[in-house]
Amino acid sequence: MNLTRRLSSRSFFVFNLVLIGIIFGFSLAFLSFSCSTPRSGNIARAQERTSAAIPQDALDIAEGLQRAFNAVAEKVLPSVVEVKTVSVQRRQSPGFNGIPWDFFFGPRGDRNDRNDRGGQEREFRSQGMGSGFIVSQNKDTYYVLTNNHVVEGTTEIIVATRDGKEYPAEVVGKAARRDLAVISFKTSDPFPLAELGDSDKVKVGDWAIAIGNPLGEQFAFSVTKGIVSAVGRTGGPGGNINDFIQTDASINQGNSGGPLVNIRGEVVGINTWIASNAGGGSVGLGFAIPINNATRVIDEIIKSGNVSDGWLGVQLIDASRDMLQDLQLAGKRGAFVPQVFQGSPADKAGIRPGDFITHVDKREVRGGTHLTQIVADFKPGEKVAFTVIRDGTVKEIEVRIEVRSDEVASENRKLWPGLMVLTLTDELRSTFSLDKDAQGLAVIQVIPETAGAVVGIQRGDRILAINDTPVKDIAAFYKVLREKADKELWFTYIRGGNTLDTHKVKR
C-alpha cells in the first residue's frame, strides 16, 4: 500500500510533468504561429509593394542627369574659393575717469579736463565672407573674380580653397558700377581655371547650378541647382549698371561672387544678390551678373588695375506703356532720352531729347540699364552707330564714345533742358491737387542749376508752350524743343491758376 501510494504519487508527478510539457509545447506553437503568421504576411505584402520595377528607360534618364550634376560639381568646385575678409575701423570708445565713480556720477573736473580724459580711439574688426572663382593665372599668381561688395572697404583678404588651404590675397582692381572685383593670391600649388561660357545664349528654363559658400564656413563649397527663371532683370542694390539672370537655385548670404554655371559646367553668371522677405533667407529669387558683363572687366583689371567705361552723355529712362503711347512708340523696345548733357558725345553727334534709342551697332536695346551697360563696354574713341526713332522716323547716328569719369557724369547742371514732363493723368491731377479738366504738361522733375531751373520752372507747374509754340502732348514738347529751342529757351506755364512766361535762357 505504501508502495502503491508511492508509485501513484510518482505516477501522478510524472503525469503532471508530461501535462505541463504538453501545455507548454502547445503554448509555444500558438505563440510561434501568432507571431510568425503576421510577419510573413507583412513580408509578403512588402514584397508585393516593391514588385513593380522602375522602368529602365526612366532610370537611364535620371541617372544620366545625376551623372551630369556629379560631373559639373567635380569640374567647377576646384576653381571655387572662399573669400574671407576683415574690415578694420577706428572709433571713439567711451572713457571713464575712475570707475565706478565716473560711471555712476559722471567725470570730475572742468569741460576741458573732461575732454582731455575722454574716450580713447579703439580698433574694431569685423569679419565677412563671400565667394569667388579662379579666372586667370600668370605663373604663380592666380586671379579670382568676385563681387565688389564682398571686398569693398576690407583691410585683409584670405582666399581658402576646397582642399583646406588658405592664402593671403589682395585686390587687383574694381569695377564698382558693375559690382565686380578681381583679387589675386600666390601659390605654387596647381589650380584649374573656371571655364567661362556665353551668357547671351542663356535661355529661360535652362539648368542653373549655383556654387559657393552660403552662410559661412559651415556650409562652404555648397552646390545647389534650379533653372533660369528670367533674363534681363534690372534693379538690385547699389545702383549698378548690370542686367541680371534670375534663378531659383538656392542662393544665400556668402554666395556672393560665386559662379552660376550651366549643365556643361561653364560659368554663365556671378551670383550677386537675392530678393527676400524680412527674414533675409532665400525664397527662390536669386540674381547673377551675366558673365559677358565681366569678360572685358577681367582683362582690363588684370592688365592695368582699373576699367575705363565708355560715356554717351544722356539721361535714360524706361518709358511706361502710357508714355510710349503718348510718344507714338507703342510696342517699341528701347531706351528713351529725356535729357542730353550739353557738350557730351551724344550732343556733339546730334542725339536730342525725345529720341528713342532702339539699337546700338545693330544690337537690340532692352532698356535704359541695358543701354548703359552696352555703352560702358565700348572703349573710348570707338565710333558707334545708334539707331533712334525721332518723330516717327528711324535715324542712324554715329557717335564717338568718350571715357566716363564720375566728375563729368555727375555734372547734372549741364543736362538739357533740365526738366521732365508727363501728360496729365487723373493720378497726377490728384498728386498736384488739380481740377479734373486741368490742362498742360505736368512738370515732374527739375534738375538744380540747369536751364529749366534757371528760368524758374518748378515741379507741379504745367507747361503750355515752348518759345511761344503750343505743346499739347509729350511728342509735341520734344519736337518743339528740338526745332525751336536750339539757341534760346523759354516756357509758357500755369502755376496756381496764373498763366506766366519765364525769362529766356541761352543754350
C-alpha positions in Angstrom: 0.0 0.0 0.0 2.7 2.3 0.8 4.5 1.2 -2.3 1.3 1.7 -4.3 0.9 5.2 -2.9 4.5 6.0 -3.7 4.0 4.7 -7.3 0.8 6.5 -7.6 2.4 9.7 -6.3 5.3 9.2 -8.6 3.0 8.4 -11.5 0.9 11.5 -10.6 4.0 13.6 -10.5 5.2 12.2 -13.8 1.8 12.7 -15.3 1.8 16.4 -14.2 5.2 16.9 -15.8 4.0 15.4 -19.0 0.9 17.5 -18.9 2.8 20.7 -18.3 5.2 19.8 -21.1 2.2 19.3 -23.5 0.6 22.6 -22.4 4.0 24.4 -22.7 4.5 22.9 -26.2 1.1 24.0 -27.4 1.7 27.5 -26.0 5.0 27.8 -27.8 3.3 26.6 -31.0 0.5 29.0 -30.5 2.8 31.9 -29.8 5.0 31.0 -32.7 2.0 30.8 -35.0 0.5 34.0 -33.8 3.8 35.9 -34.1 5.1 34.5 -37.3 2.0 34.5 -39.4 1.5 38.3 -39.5 5.3 38.8 -40.0 5.2 36.5 -43.0 2.1 38.3 -44.2 3.9 41.7 -43.8 6.8 40.3 -45.8 4.5 39.1 -48.5 2.8 42.5 -48.6 6.1 44.3 -48.7 7.2 42.1 -51.5 4.0 42.9 -53.3 4.6 46.6 -52.8 8.2 46.5 -54.2 7.4 44.1 -57.0 6.7 47.0 -59.5 10.1 47.7 -61.1 11.2 51.3 -62.1 11.2 51.5 -65.9 14.8 51.1 -67.1 14.4 54.0 -69.6 13.4 56.3 -66.8 16.3 55.2 -64.7 18.7 55.8 -67.5 17.5 59.3 -67.9 17.5 60.1 -64.2 21.0 58.5 -63.7 22.3 60.3 -66.7 21.2 63.6 -65.3 22.6 62.7 -62.0 26.0 61.9 -63.6 25.8 65.3 -65.3 25.4 67.1 -62.0 28.2 65.0 -60.5 30.5 65.9 -63.4 29.6 69.6 -63.1 30.4 69.6 -59.4 33.7 67.8 -60.0 34.6 70.2 -62.8 33.8 73.5 -61.1 34.4 73.1 -57.4 38.2 73.0 -57.6 38.2 76.5 -59.1 35.8 78.0 -56.5 37.2 79.7 -53.4 36.1 81.2 -50.1 36.8 84.9 -49.8 37.3 85.7 -46.1 37.6 89.4 -45.3 38.4 91.6 -42.3 37.4 95.2 -42.1 39.1 97.4 -39.5 37.5 100.6 -38.3 38.8 103.1 -35.6 36.1 104.6 -33.4 36.0 106.5 -30.1 35.2 104.3 -27.2 33.6 105.8 -24.0 36.1 106.5 -21.3 35.6 106.7 -17.5 37.9 108.5 -15.2 37.9 106.4 -12.1 35.4 103.5 -12.3 33.0 103.2 -10.6 32.8 106.9 -9.6 32.6 108.4 -13.2 30.3 105.6 -14.4 27.6 106.5 -11.8 28.3 110.1 -11.1 30.0 111.5 -14.2 33.5 112.7 -14.8 35.0 115.3 -12.5 36.8 118.5 -13.3 36.0 121.2 -15.9 34.9 120.7 -19.5 38.4 120.8 -21.0 39.7 118.4 -18.4 36.9 116.0 -19.2 37.6 116.2 -22.9 41.3 115.5 -22.3 40.4 112.5 -20.3 37.6 111.3 -22.6 37.3 108.0 -24.6 40.2 106.6 -26.5 40.2 105.6 -30.1 40.0 101.9 -30.5 40.2 99.4 -33.4 37.2 97.4 -34.2 37.5 94.4 -36.5 34.6 92.8 -38.4 34.7 89.7 -40.5 33.0 89.0 -43.8 32.5 86.0 -46.1 31.9 85.7 -49.8 32.8 83.5 -52.7 34.8 83.7 -55.9 36.3 81.6 -58.7 39.6 81.5 -60.4 39.6 83.0 -63.9 43.2 83.6 -64.9 46.8 82.6 -64.0 50.2 84.1 -64.5 52.9 81.8 -63.3 52.4 81.5 -59.5 49.7 84.3 -59.4 46.0 83.3 -59.6 43.3 85.8 -60.3 39.9 85.4 -58.7 36.6 87.1 -59.9 34.2 88.1 -57.1 31.7 90.9 -56.3 33.0 94.4 -55.4 30.7 94.5 -52.3 32.5 91.4 -51.0 35.9 93.2 -50.8 34.8 96.8 -50.6 36.3 98.5 -47.6 38.2 95.5 -46.4 41.7 95.6 -44.8 42.6 91.9 -45.0 41.6 89.2 -47.5 42.2 85.5 -47.2 41.4 83.0 -50.1 40.5 79.5 -48.9 40.4 76.6 -51.4 38.4 73.4 -51.3 41.5 71.4 -50.1 41.5 73.4 -46.9 44.5 75.6 -47.7 44.5 79.4 -47.2 46.4 82.1 -48.9 46.7 85.9 -48.3 45.1 87.9 -51.2 45.0 91.4 -52.4 42.6 93.5 -54.6 43.9 93.9 -58.1 41.2 96.2 -59.2 37.4 97.0 -59.0 34.6 97.9 -61.3 32.2 99.4 -58.7 29.4 100.3 -61.2 29.3 96.6 -62.2 29.8 95.3 -58.6 32.8 93.3 -59.8 36.3 93.0 -58.4 39.4 90.9 -59.2 41.7 89.7 -56.3 44.9 87.7 -56.6 46.8 85.2 -54.5 50.2 83.5 -55.0 51.0 79.8 -54.7 52.9 77.1 -56.5 50.0 74.7 -56.0 48.1 73.9 -59.2 44.5 75.0 -59.5 42.2 74.8 -62.5 40.6 77.8 -64.1 36.9 78.1 -64.3 35.6 77.7 -67.9 33.6 80.8 -68.9 30.5 80.4 -71.0 28.4 82.8 -73.2 25.6 84.4 -71.1 24.0 85.8 -74.3 22.9 82.2 -75.0 21.2 81.6 -71.7 17.5 80.9 -72.0 14.7 80.8 -69.6 14.3 77.2 -68.4 18.0 76.3 -68.7 19.5 74.4 -65.8 21.2 76.7 -63.4 23.7 75.5 -60.8 25.0 77.8 -58.0 28.2 77.1 -56.2 29.7 79.0 -53.3 29.8 79.4 -49.5 26.3 80.2 -48.1 26.2 81.4 -44.5 29.9 80.9 -43.9 32.4 78.1 -43.5 30.0 75.5 -42.1 28.3 75.2 -45.5 31.3 76.1 -47.7 31.5 74.8 -51.2 27.8 74.0 -51.5 26.2 73.1 -54.8 22.5 73.9 -55.4 20.5 73.6 -58.6 17.5 75.1 -60.2 16.6 76.7 -63.5 17.0 80.1 -65.2 13.8 81.9 -64.2 14.3 85.0 -66.3 17.0 87.1 -68.1 17.5 90.8 -68.4 16.3 91.7 -64.9 17.2 95.2 -63.7 17.5 96.8 -60.3 19.4 95.3 -57.5 21.4 97.1 -54.7 24.0 99.8 -55.1 22.7 101.4 -58.3 24.8 99.1 -60.5 24.5 99.1 -64.3 24.0 95.3 -64.8 21.1 93.4 -66.1 20.7 90.1 -64.3 20.0 86.4 -64.7 17.2 85.3 -62.3 17.3 81.8 -60.9 15.5 79.7 -58.3 18.8 77.8 -57.4 19.2 78.4 -53.7 21.5 81.4 -53.1 22.1 82.9 -49.6 24.5 85.3 -47.9 28.0 84.2 -48.6 27.2 83.0 -52.1 28.0 86.5 -53.5 30.8 86.3 -56.0 30.4 82.6 -56.7 29.7 81.1 -60.1 26.4 80.3 -61.6 27.0 77.5 -64.2 25.1 75.7 -66.9 24.8 71.9 -67.3 28.1 71.9 -69.2 29.9 73.4 -66.2 30.5 76.7 -67.9 30.2 79.9 -65.8 27.3 82.0 -67.2 26.9 84.3 -64.2 28.3 85.7 -60.9 25.8 85.2 -58.0 25.3 88.7 -56.6 22.1 89.3 -54.7 18.7 87.9 -53.6 15.2 89.3 -53.2 13.9 88.2 -49.8 11.4 88.8 -47.1 12.2 90.3 -43.7 13.9 87.1 -42.6 16.7 87.6 -45.2 16.7 83.9 -46.3 16.5 82.5 -49.8 13.0 82.4 -51.3 14.0 81.3 -54.7 14.7 84.8 -56.1 18.4 84.9 -56.8 20.2 87.1 -59.3 23.5 86.7 -61.1 25.5 89.2 -63.2 25.8 87.7 -66.7 29.4 86.6 -67.3 29.6 88.5 -70.6 29.3 91.7 -68.5 32.6 90.7 -66.8 34.9 89.5 -69.5 36.3 92.9 -70.5 36.5 93.9 -66.9 38.6 90.9 -66.0 41.1 91.5 -68.8 41.4 95.3 -68.2 41.8 94.9 -64.4 44.5 92.3 -64.8 46.3 94.4 -67.4 46.0 97.9 -65.8 44.3 97.6 -62.4 41.2 99.6 -63.5 38.4 99.8 -66.0 37.7 102.7 -68.4 33.9 102.9 -69.1 32.5 104.4 -72.3 30.3 107.5 -72.0 27.5 108.6 -74.2 26.2 111.6 -72.2 22.4 111.2 -71.9 19.8 110.6 -69.3 17.9 107.4 -69.9 14.6 106.1 -68.7 12.4 103.1 -69.4 9.2 104.7 -70.6 5.9 103.4 -69.3 3.3 101.9 -71.6 1.2 105.1 -71.3 4.3 107.3 -72.1 5.2 105.2 -75.1 1.6 105.6 -76.3 1.8 109.4 -75.9 5.1 109.4 -77.8 3.6 107.3 -80.6 6.0 104.5 -79.8 3.5 101.8 -78.6 5.0 98.3 -78.8 8.6 99.6 -79.4 11.5 98.4 -77.3 14.5 100.5 -76.3 15.5 103.4 -74.1 14.1 106.9 -74.0 16.3 110.0 -73.8 14.5 112.8 -71.9 17.7 114.9 -71.5 21.2 115.3 -73.0 24.4 116.5 -71.4 25.5 119.6 -73.3 28.9 119.1 -74.9 28.7 115.3 -74.5 29.4 112.7 -77.2 25.7 112.4 -77.8 25.2 116.1 -78.0 28.1 116.5 -80.5 26.8 113.7 -82.7 23.2 115.0 -82.8 21.2 112.9 -80.4 18.5 115.1 -78.9 16.0 115.0 -76.0 13.0 112.9 -77.1 15.0 110.4 -79.1 14.2 106.7 -78.6 17.3 104.5 -78.9 16.4 101.0 -80.2 19.7 99.6 -81.4 23.5 100.1 -80.9 25.6 98.7 -83.7 22.6 96.6 -84.8 22.3 95.2 -81.3 18.8 95.5 -79.8 18.4 97.6 -76.7 16.2 96.1 -74.0 16.0 99.2 -71.8 17.9 102.0 -70.1 20.0 99.8 -67.9 20.9 97.6 -70.8 21.9 100.5 -72.9 24.1 101.9 -70.1 25.9 98.6 -69.8 26.4 98.4 -73.6 27.9 101.8 -73.8 30.1 101.2 -70.8 31.7 98.3 -72.6 32.8 100.4 -75.6 36.4 101.7 -75.5 36.9 105.4 -75.5 37.4 106.7 -79.1 35.3 104.0 -80.7 32.7 105.1 -83.3 29.4 103.5 -82.6 26.1 103.6 -84.6 23.0 104.4 -82.6 19.6 103.7 -84.2 16.9 106.2 -82.9 13.3 106.9 -83.6 12.5 110.6 -83.8 9.1 111.9 -84.8 8.2 108.5 -86.2 11.3 108.4 -88.4 14.2 105.9 -87.9 17.6 107.6 -88.0 21.1 106.2 -87.6 23.6 108.5 -85.7 27.3 107.8 -85.4 28.8 108.7 -82.0 32.4 108.7 -81.0 32.4 107.3 -77.4 34.4 109.2 -74.8 35.8 108.0 -71.4 33.4 108.3 -68.5 34.5 110.0 -65.3 32.5 110.4 -62.1 33.0 114.1 -62.2 31.7 114.6 -65.7 28.9 112.2 -65.4 27.6 113.8 -62.2 27.7 117.4 -63.6 23.9 117.4 -63.9 23.7 121.2 -64.4 24.7 120.5 -68.0 21.5 118.5 -68.6 19.3 120.0 -71.3 16.5 121.1 -70.9 16.8 120.3 -67.2 13.2 119.2 -66.6 10.9 116.3 -67.3 7.2 116.5 -68.2 4.3 114.0 -68.4 0.9 114.1 -69.9 -1.7 114.9 -67.2 -3.5 111.9 -65.8 -6.1 111.5 -63.1 -3.3 110.3 -60.8 -1.1 113.4 -61.5 -4.1 115.7 -61.1 -4.7 114.1 -57.7 -1.0 114.4 -56.8 -0.9 118.1 -57.6 -4.5 118.9 -56.4 -5.7 119.9 -59.8 -9.2 120.1 -61.3 -10.3 117.2 -63.5 -10.3 119.5 -66.5 -6.8 121.0 -65.8 -4.7 121.2 -69.0 -1.0 121.3 -69.8 2.0 119.0 -69.4 2.9 118.3 -65.7 6.5 119.1 -64.7 7.5 116.1 -62.5 11.3 116.9 -62.2 13.5 119.9 -62.3 17.3 119.5 -62.1 19.0 122.2 -60.0 21.2 124.7 -61.9 20.0 123.6 -65.3 18.2 125.7 -67.9 14.8 124.6 -66.6 15.8 125.7 -63.0 17.4 128.9 -64.1 14.2 130.1 -65.9 12.2 129.4 -62.8 10.2 126.3 -63.6 9.1 124.3 -60.6 7.8 120.8 -60.0 4.0 120.9 -60.3 4.0 123.6 -63.0 2.1 122.9 -66.2 3.8 123.7 -69.5 1.6 125.2 -72.2 4.2 126.3 -74.8 7.9 126.4 -75.6 9.2 129.7 -77.2 5.5 130.7 -77.8 4.8 127.5 -79.7 1.9 125.4 -78.1 2.7 121.9 -76.9 -0.3 119.7 -76.2 1.4 116.4 -75.6 4.8 115.0 -74.9 5.6 114.2 -78.6 4.9 117.9 -79.4 7.0 119.0 -76.4 10.2 117.3 -77.6 9.6 118.2 -81.3 9.3 121.9 -80.5 12.2 121.7 -78.1 14.4 120.3 -80.9 13.2 122.6 -83.6 12.6 125.9 -81.8 14.9 126.0 -78.8 18.3 125.3 -80.4 19.8 128.6 -79.3 17.3 130.1 -76.8 14.6 128.7 -74.5 11.6 130.0 -72.5 8.3 128.5 -71.4 4.7 129.5 -71.0 3.2 127.7 -68.0 0.5 127.7 -65.4 1.1 128.0 -61.7 -1.6 128.5 -59.1 -4.2 129.4 -61.7 -2.0 132.0 -63.3 -0.6 131.8 -66.8 3.0 133.0 -66.9 6.1 133.3 -69.1 9.6 132.5 -67.9 12.5 134.7 -68.8 14.8 133.4 -71.6 18.0 131.4 -71.3 20.6 130.8 -73.9 21.6 127.3 -74.8 
